[in-house]
Amino acid sequence: MKLGDARSGKWPENIMGFARALRRSGVPIDSSRIALGITSLQWVGLSNKQDMSYALESVLVSRQQDLEVFRQLFDVYFKDPQVANQLLAQMLPSAKGQEDSKPKKARVNEALNPQAPVYPHQPPQSQEELDLDAAMTASEWVRLRQADFNQLGAAEFALVERLAREIQLPLPKVPTRRKVSHPRGRQLHWSKTLQSASQLGGEFLMLPKLGPQLQTLPLLILVDISGSMERYARLLLAFLHKATAHAKRRDVMAFGTGLTDLSQAFKNKDPDLMLEACNQAIKDFAGGTKLGASLGELKSRFSHRLQSKRTLVLLVSDGLDTGDSAELEANLCWLKGKARRICWLNPLLRFEGYQPLAKGAGVLDRLSDAKLAIHNLEHLEDLAKAIKDLVQR
């Protein structure tokens, strides 16, 4: 069977619409991959749906965590033609297929299901207009960057959560005791020098140097999951999961009335699977805060994970501790002696006249090496610079 091209057939447009839906669900796809997908279907043909799926999957998906998203979206897209037509119209479609065909993946649902307008104060649009205008005005973008996470609506919160995952957090690197080849090193690399001389009849034409090896600081992330931090905890977990993925060593703990190890959950590359694993692991979500007891549990159970005087601690909490302040101070002093720096990320610092009047907040204010507000996207973008300045200081 001879396939038609874009001038005589509609299947290339369908593939482009499918690729746009994948991109909306978070799968990285560029125009070259889309063109390669169209070419692959010219080779395998359109008669077998399974062959089409395998061909497109091999060229459009490059990450393991995106395979399930691709397969579920492929089944929905090429099963319901109404969904395909709506996606081609550049709007978030209403999946009116059968209930049993509804995808389970959250990212697929976000690409297919209708959502409330991102900005509720805007007037409703008529039925003849697009359901959602993807173009965001500059003023609304600035407002979202400066909006407090705790004051966002449901649709705005979902949008900000996706935007937070794209914020970069380059961690500073520090020299280690291990030496490696370095063009500006101060010490001769004798083994490499002698090896080079043996190949040149004993002549030294170059003098290789040794310099310190640079390594990313190991991270310990402590996240408060009490009731007052409920809206911040989920978004910051999603942000830190993506932003610290390049860290060589990363340990994540959640604390409320007890301590929960989330390091295994953070090994999931898919943020949806990570959050689902965190929900299953955490048993005291939105409860009280006993940071002192949680740090005591960290000291007794996980002290071996702290690399002495090298670990950078990010402590996310509002400081509203309900435990013993003396226990908190003793255990925080122990942590300060083990860590390189302790950075307290406090959403209450957004208030200009904020004072740490609570006992727990007072202890954190005295013993932490740096304090930073993390209540909006703008401050999350400033976090990398603050950490760099903190380590250099």
TORLOSE-924084 format. One record per residue (C-alpha): residue number from 1; y, x, z. Coordinates in pm, 1 decimal. Layout:
BEGIN
{NUM; {Y; X; Z}} ...
This chain:
BEGIN
{1; {0.0; 0.0; 0.0}} {2; {338.9; 137.3; -97.4}} {3; {599.3; 95.9; 174.8}} {4; {951.7; -16.3; 95.1}} {5; {1255.7; 185.2; 193.7}} {6; {1567.0; 73.6; 381.7}} {7; {1702.7; -96.2; 66.9}} {8; {1400.3; -320.6; 12.4}} {9; {1243.5; -363.2; 356.1}} {10; {1347.5; -436.5; 715.3}} {11; {1098.4; -221.5; 906.6}} {12; {1327.5; 88.6; 931.6}} {13; {1591.9; -132.4; 1094.8}} {14; {1328.3; -263.3; 1334.9}} {15; {1232.8; 92.0; 1429.4}} {16; {1599.0; 176.6; 1489.4}} {17; {1637.9; -131.0; 1710.6}} {18; {1325.0; -34.7; 1903.3}} {19; {1460.4; 319.2; 1951.1}} {20; {1788.9; 180.2; 2085.0}} {21; {1595.0; -29.1; 2337.4}} {22; {1405.1; 282.0; 2445.6}} {23; {1732.4; 467.0; 2487.7}} {24; {1870.4; 184.7; 2705.2}} {25; {1563.8; 212.3; 2928.8}} {26; {1632.1; 582.6; 2988.2}} {27; {1411.2; 753.3; 2727.9}} {28; {1602.8; 1044.8; 2567.4}} {29; {1605.6; 984.3; 2189.5}} {30; {1837.9; 1124.0; 1922.1}} {31; {1881.4; 1038.4; 1554.2}} {32; {1644.0; 1313.9; 1440.8}} {33; {1359.2; 1163.2; 1643.6}} {34; {1429.3; 817.7; 1499.9}} {35; {1416.8; 958.1; 1145.6}} {36; {1093.2; 1136.4; 1230.4}} {37; {947.7; 809.9; 1364.4}} {38; {1028.9; 629.8; 1038.3}} {39; {867.4; 913.7; 841.6}} {40; {555.1; 903.0; 1058.0}} {41; {507.0; 532.0; 981.1}} {42; {528.7; 606.5; 610.5}} {43; {222.2; 826.8; 659.1}} {44; {9.9; 603.4; 884.8}} {45; {115.0; 268.5; 734.4}} {46; {200.7; -65.9; 896.8}} {47; {-134.7; -241.3; 871.3}} {48; {-266.5; -127.3; 1212.5}} {49; {-49.5; -187.6; 1520.3}} {50; {-240.2; 67.2; 1730.4}} {51; {-183.5; 339.8; 1470.2}} {52; {186.6; 255.0; 1467.3}} {53; {200.4; 286.5; 1846.2}} {54; {30.0; 625.0; 1846.9}} {55; {250.3; 758.0; 1566.1}} {56; {576.5; 651.0; 1729.5}} {57; {463.2; 764.8; 2072.7}} {58; {388.9; 1114.4; 1943.5}} {59; {741.1; 1165.3; 1805.9}} {60; {966.0; 951.5; 2029.8}} {61; {828.1; 1036.8; 2375.4}} {62; {853.9; 1386.9; 2517.3}} {63; {814.9; 1323.2; 2892.5}} {64; {509.3; 1207.3; 3083.2}} {65; {706.6; 956.7; 3292.8}} {66; {827.4; 776.3; 2977.5}} {67; {481.6; 696.3; 2836.0}} {68; {431.7; 373.8; 3032.7}} {69; {786.0; 259.7; 2950.2}} {70; {720.7; 316.3; 2578.4}} {71; {387.7; 130.8; 2576.9}} {72; {514.1; -175.3; 2761.4}} {73; {831.2; -197.4; 2554.5}} {74; {634.6; -151.5; 2230.6}} {75; {402.6; -441.7; 2319.0}} {76; {695.1; -674.6; 2397.7}} {77; {914.3; -568.7; 2105.9}} {78; {653.5; -606.3; 1832.2}} {79; {501.8; -924.2; 1978.3}} {80; {808.9; -1146.2; 2003.1}} {81; {1029.0; -1141.5; 1687.6}} {82; {1311.5; -1314.7; 1874.2}} {83; {1335.5; -1019.0; 2111.1}} {84; {1353.0; -783.8; 1811.6}} {85; {1633.4; -984.9; 1651.4}} {86; {1838.2; -983.8; 1972.0}} {87; {1791.4; -608.6; 2019.5}} {88; {1903.5; -547.6; 1663.0}} {89; {2217.2; -750.8; 1743.8}} {90; {2311.9; -482.3; 2003.0}} {91; {2293.0; -701.8; 2309.9}} {92; {2069.8; -720.7; 2612.8}} {93; {1815.5; -979.7; 2501.3}} {94; {1654.8; -1269.8; 2676.8}} {95; {1280.4; -1217.6; 2662.2}} {96; {1148.5; -1567.1; 2597.0}} {97; {790.0; -1463.7; 2540.6}} {98; {493.8; -1569.9; 2753.9}} {99; {503.1; -1494.8; 3125.5}} {100; {192.7; -1279.3; 3106.1}} {101; {370.1; -1047.1; 2859.3}} {102; {656.2; -967.4; 3098.0}} {103; {661.3; -589.7; 3161.2}} {104; {614.6; -463.5; 3513.7}} {105; {824.4; -150.2; 3463.8}} {106; {1176.6; -189.2; 3606.5}} {107; {1333.8; 17.6; 3330.8}} {108; {1170.0; -205.3; 3067.5}} {109; {1295.5; -519.5; 3243.1}} {110; {1647.5; -376.1; 3250.8}} {111; {1632.0; -319.0; 2873.4}} {112; {1499.6; -668.5; 2796.7}} {113; {1603.7; -920.1; 3062.8}} {114; {1948.5; -1079.5; 3068.5}} {115; {2179.9; -955.9; 3341.8}} {116; {2490.8; -1096.0; 3505.1}} {117; {2821.2; -959.4; 3372.0}} {118; {2893.0; -616.8; 3515.4}} {119; {3244.7; -722.9; 3616.2}} {120; {3233.3; -1069.8; 3774.7}} {121; {3611.7; -1118.7; 3762.4}} {122; {3610.3; -1128.0; 3381.7}} {123; {3616.2; -1477.7; 3222.4}} {124; {3283.5; -1600.2; 3080.1}} {125; {3236.2; -1548.4; 2709.1}} {126; {3147.9; -1820.2; 2464.3}} {127; {2796.4; -1862.6; 2331.9}} {128; {2899.8; -1727.5; 1991.1}} {129; {3002.4; -1389.8; 2136.9}} {130; {2777.9; -1107.1; 2249.0}} {131; {2609.2; -1149.7; 2587.8}} {132; {2735.1; -809.8; 2707.8}} {133; {2989.3; -574.4; 2558.1}} {134; {2852.5; -223.0; 2599.5}} {135; {3197.9; -68.2; 2568.1}} {136; {3352.6; -1.1; 2909.2}} {137; {3729.4; 14.7; 2939.9}} {138; {3887.5; 322.5; 3093.8}} {139; {4032.6; 127.0; 3386.1}} {140; {3695.1; -26.9; 3475.7}} {141; {3528.1; 314.5; 3450.3}} {142; {3783.6; 463.3; 3691.2}} {143; {3735.9; 169.0; 3927.0}} {144; {3358.6; 217.2; 3932.3}} {145; {3392.1; 590.8; 3999.6}} {146; {3613.7; 517.6; 4300.6}} {147; {3440.1; 201.2; 4428.1}} {148; {3260.7; 215.9; 4761.7}} {149; {2884.0; 176.5; 4720.2}} {150; {2879.6; -75.0; 5004.9}} {151; {3122.2; -309.0; 4824.4}} {152; {2952.8; -327.7; 4485.5}} {153; {2792.1; -640.2; 4347.6}} {154; {2427.0; -642.3; 4244.0}} {155; {2494.5; -574.2; 3875.2}} {156; {2756.5; -310.7; 3954.3}} {157; {2523.8; -141.7; 4202.6}} {158; {2247.3; -118.6; 3940.0}} {159; {2491.2; 32.2; 3691.5}} {160; {2629.0; 284.6; 3941.6}} {161; {2274.4; 380.3; 4040.0}} {162; {2196.7; 469.1; 3678.4}} {163; {2523.3; 663.1; 3645.9}} {164; {2454.7; 855.9; 3967.6}} {165; {2127.1; 984.3; 3824.1}} {166; {2320.4; 1161.9; 3549.2}} {167; {2545.5; 1360.8; 3785.8}} {168; {2458.7; 1729.8; 3788.5}} {169; {2419.0; 1923.2; 4112.9}} {170; {2385.9; 2295.6; 4028.0}} {171; {2267.4; 2460.5; 4347.3}} {172; {2403.0; 2808.3; 4428.6}} {173; {2177.6; 3111.0; 4393.9}} {174; {2166.3; 3392.3; 4646.7}} {175; {2018.8; 3745.5; 4619.3}} {176; {1677.5; 3807.9; 4772.2}} {177; {1514.2; 4127.6; 4894.8}} {178; {1294.3; 4144.7; 4587.0}} {179; {1430.8; 4373.7; 4312.4}} {180; {1407.1; 4304.6; 3940.1}} {181; {1530.5; 4476.4; 3623.2}} {182; {1904.4; 4439.0; 3604.3}} {183; {2148.0; 4593.2; 3351.8}} {184; {2407.5; 4649.9; 3624.9}} {185; {2175.3; 4744.1; 3908.9}} {186; {2253.5; 5028.5; 4148.1}} {187; {1899.7; 5158.7; 4192.3}} {188; {1683.0; 5335.4; 3934.5}} {189; {1374.8; 5153.3; 3812.9}} {190; {1148.0; 5459.0; 3839.0}} {191; {825.9; 5299.7; 3713.8}} {192; {993.3; 5165.7; 3401.5}} {193; {1180.1; 5493.7; 3349.5}} {194; {861.1; 5703.8; 3363.4}} {195; {677.4; 5459.0; 3139.2}} {196; {953.0; 5486.8; 2879.3}} {197; {956.8; 5867.1; 2905.8}} {198; {580.2; 5887.4; 2854.4}} {199; {621.2; 5712.0; 2520.9}} {200; {897.7; 5950.6; 2409.5}} {201; {738.2; 6286.4; 2491.8}} {202; {894.9; 6318.2; 2836.0}} {203; {1252.5; 6248.6; 2721.8}} {204; {1478.7; 6011.5; 2914.8}} {205; {1675.3; 5814.8; 2658.4}} {206; {1758.1; 5532.8; 2899.2}} {207; {1771.1; 5482.2; 3273.2}} {208; {1659.9; 5127.8; 3365.5}} {209; {1816.8; 4988.6; 3680.9}} {210; {1700.2; 4756.5; 3957.8}} {211; {1910.6; 4478.1; 4100.9}} {212; {1862.0; 4189.0; 4343.2}} {213; {1671.4; 3884.3; 4225.7}} {214; {1871.9; 3561.1; 4242.7}} {215; {1696.2; 3255.0; 4380.4}} {216; {1803.1; 2895.7; 4437.7}} {217; {1837.2; 2811.1; 4805.5}} {218; {1552.8; 2601.8; 4948.3}} {219; {1662.7; 2249.7; 5038.3}} {220; {1595.3; 2022.5; 5334.2}} {221; {1730.3; 1670.7; 5276.3}} {222; {1751.8; 1433.3; 5574.4}} {223; {1847.0; 1074.8; 5481.8}} {224; {1946.7; 806.9; 5733.5}} {225; {1772.9; 475.5; 5650.5}} {226; {1918.7; 265.6; 5933.0}} {227; {2076.9; -75.0; 5877.0}} {228; {2431.7; 60.4; 5846.1}} {229; {2315.4; 303.3; 5573.6}} {230; {2100.1; 53.3; 5382.0}} {231; {2317.2; 31.9; 5065.6}} {232; {2380.4; 406.5; 5057.0}} {233; {2020.0; 518.0; 5119.5}} {234; {1862.8; 381.2; 4800.1}} {235; {2138.5; 507.0; 4572.1}} {236; {2148.4; 852.3; 4732.8}} {237; {1770.0; 884.5; 4711.3}} {238; {1791.1; 813.2; 4337.1}} {239; {2080.1; 1060.1; 4298.9}} {240; {1917.3; 1342.7; 4497.4}} {241; {1582.7; 1289.8; 4321.7}} {242; {1735.9; 1370.1; 3983.1}} {243; {2007.9; 1613.6; 4093.3}} {244; {1779.0; 1844.5; 4294.7}} {245; {1478.5; 1837.5; 4060.4}} {246; {1546.1; 2199.4; 3959.0}} {247; {1527.4; 2328.5; 4318.1}} {248; {1244.6; 2577.1; 4371.5}} {249; {1172.6; 2437.9; 4719.3}} {250; {1272.4; 2086.0; 4825.5}} {251; {1168.4; 1892.8; 5134.2}} {252; {1291.7; 1535.8; 5184.1}} {253; {1272.6; 1342.9; 5510.9}} {254; {1392.4; 992.5; 5598.4}} {255; {1482.9; 915.4; 5958.6}} {256; {1549.6; 592.7; 6144.1}} {257; {1362.2; 527.8; 6465.7}} {258; {1113.3; 790.5; 6346.5}} {259; {1071.1; 1058.2; 6079.2}} {260; {906.2; 993.1; 5740.9}} {261; {810.3; 1270.6; 5499.3}} {262; {916.0; 1174.3; 5143.9}} {263; {842.9; 1511.0; 4979.2}} {264; {528.8; 1378.6; 4810.9}} {265; {714.0; 1074.4; 4678.5}} {266; {985.3; 1300.1; 4532.6}} {267; {723.2; 1479.3; 4321.1}} {268; {713.0; 1172.6; 4094.7}} {269; {929.6; 1249.5; 3792.7}} {270; {992.4; 881.8; 3727.1}} {271; {1271.9; 758.4; 3960.1}} {272; {1122.1; 407.4; 3968.1}} {273; {786.5; 539.9; 4088.0}} {274; {966.1; 760.9; 4339.7}} {275; {1154.7; 467.6; 4492.6}} {276; {838.7; 257.5; 4498.9}} {277; {651.5; 536.2; 4680.4}} {278; {939.9; 569.6; 4928.9}} {279; {928.0; 194.5; 5000.5}} {280; {557.5; 219.0; 5075.7}} {281; {596.6; 527.8; 5297.2}} {282; {895.5; 411.6; 5505.9}} {283; {799.6; 171.1; 5785.5}} {284; {1130.3; 156.4; 5979.7}} {285; {1378.4; 83.1; 5700.9}} {286; {1705.8; -83.2; 5811.0}} {287; {1624.2; -32.1; 6179.1}} {288; {1803.2; 177.7; 6440.5}} {289; {1892.1; 547.6; 6429.2}} {290; {1741.1; 805.5; 6663.7}} {291; {1834.8; 1132.9; 6501.3}} {292; {1760.6; 1340.4; 6811.4}} {293; {1401.8; 1216.3; 6835.2}} {294; {1358.5; 1255.4; 6458.1}} {295; {1476.9; 1617.0; 6471.9}} {296; {1236.2; 1674.5; 6760.5}} {297; {955.2; 1547.3; 6536.9}} {298; {1078.1; 1777.3; 6262.0}} {299; {1064.1; 2068.6; 6505.3}} {300; {710.1; 1991.3; 6621.0}} {301; {550.2; 1890.8; 6289.3}} {302; {745.1; 2046.3; 6001.9}} {303; {916.2; 2357.8; 6139.1}} {304; {698.6; 2574.2; 5910.5}} {305; {881.7; 2431.3; 5607.2}} {306; {1210.9; 2588.3; 5711.9}} {307; {1263.7; 2934.6; 5566.9}} {308; {1453.5; 3109.6; 5845.0}} {309; {1827.6; 3138.6; 5776.1}} {310; {1781.3; 3048.6; 5409.8}} {311; {1732.5; 2672.1; 5399.6}} {312; {2032.3; 2456.6; 5306.2}} {313; {2027.7; 2127.3; 5501.0}} {314; {2187.8; 1812.7; 5356.1}} {315; {2210.1; 1555.4; 5636.7}} {316; {2305.2; 1209.0; 5507.4}} {317; {2412.7; 983.0; 5793.9}} {318; {2706.5; 787.0; 5933.5}} {319; {2644.9; 937.0; 6277.9}} {320; {2593.0; 600.1; 6454.0}} {321; {2304.2; 729.9; 6664.0}} {322; {2144.9; 511.3; 6931.6}} {323; {1934.0; 784.3; 7094.6}} {324; {2000.8; 1042.6; 7362.5}} {325; {2301.7; 1258.5; 7268.5}} {326; {2175.5; 1551.2; 7478.3}} {327; {1844.4; 1549.4; 7289.1}} {328; {2034.9; 1531.4; 6960.7}} {329; {2253.3; 1829.2; 7051.3}} {330; {1957.1; 2043.1; 7161.8}} {331; {1753.2; 1973.3; 6849.6}} {332; {2054.3; 2009.8; 6619.2}} {333; {2127.6; 2351.7; 6773.4}} {334; {1766.5; 2449.4; 6697.8}} {335; {1807.6; 2332.7; 6336.3}} {336; {2136.7; 2520.1; 6304.4}} {337; {1962.8; 2839.4; 6416.9}} {338; {1692.3; 2794.0; 6151.9}} {339; {1910.3; 2689.3; 5857.2}} {340; {2161.7; 2878.7; 5648.6}} {341; {2411.5; 2592.4; 5646.8}} {342; {2417.5; 2226.5; 5755.5}} {343; {2622.8; 1995.1; 5535.6}} {344; {2691.8; 1652.0; 5685.2}} {345; {2734.3; 1385.0; 5416.3}} {346; {2903.3; 1092.0; 5587.4}} {347; {3018.7; 775.3; 5402.7}} {348; {3256.6; 688.2; 5688.4}} {349; {3473.2; 988.8; 5601.8}} {350; {3625.1; 769.7; 5329.4}} {351; {3858.5; 627.2; 5594.1}} {352; {4173.3; 835.5; 5627.6}} {353; {4200.7; 791.5; 6003.5}} {354; {3829.5; 836.1; 6077.1}} {355; {3743.7; 1002.2; 6408.2}} {356; {3387.4; 1079.1; 6526.9}} {357; {3413.0; 866.9; 6843.5}} {358; {3041.4; 780.7; 6859.2}} {359; {2838.7; 1031.0; 7061.4}} {360; {2605.9; 1114.3; 6776.6}} {361; {2894.0; 1153.8; 6532.5}} {362; {3073.3; 1382.8; 6777.7}} {363; {2770.4; 1613.2; 6801.1}} {364; {2733.6; 1624.6; 6422.4}} {365; {3103.8; 1692.4; 6382.6}} {366; {3088.6; 1994.3; 6616.3}} {367; {2766.2; 2151.9; 6491.5}} {368; {2771.1; 2089.0; 6115.7}} {369; {2913.0; 2361.0; 5891.4}} {370; {3077.9; 2121.8; 5645.5}} {371; {3154.8; 1750.0; 5617.3}} {372; {3191.7; 1548.5; 5300.1}} {373; {3229.7; 1179.8; 5214.1}} {374; {2966.3; 1046.2; 4973.1}} {375; {3067.6; 681.7; 4935.6}} {376; {3140.7; 676.0; 4560.2}} {377; {3061.6; 849.0; 4230.9}} {378; {3374.9; 1060.9; 4242.6}} {379; {3268.7; 1227.5; 4567.4}} {380; {2912.7; 1277.6; 4442.2}} {381; {3061.3; 1478.0; 4153.7}} {382; {3252.3; 1692.2; 4406.4}} {383; {2937.0; 1764.4; 4606.9}} {384; {2827.0; 2059.7; 4390.7}} {385; {3160.3; 2240.9; 4434.0}} {386; {3159.0; 2172.9; 4809.1}} {387; {2807.8; 2317.4; 4848.1}} {388; {2902.2; 2626.7; 4647.5}} {389; {3210.7; 2687.8; 4861.9}} {390; {3007.5; 2630.6; 5177.8}} {391; {2741.9; 2889.6; 5085.7}} {392; {2997.4; 3148.5; 4977.3}} {393; {3195.8; 3099.3; 5295.7}} 
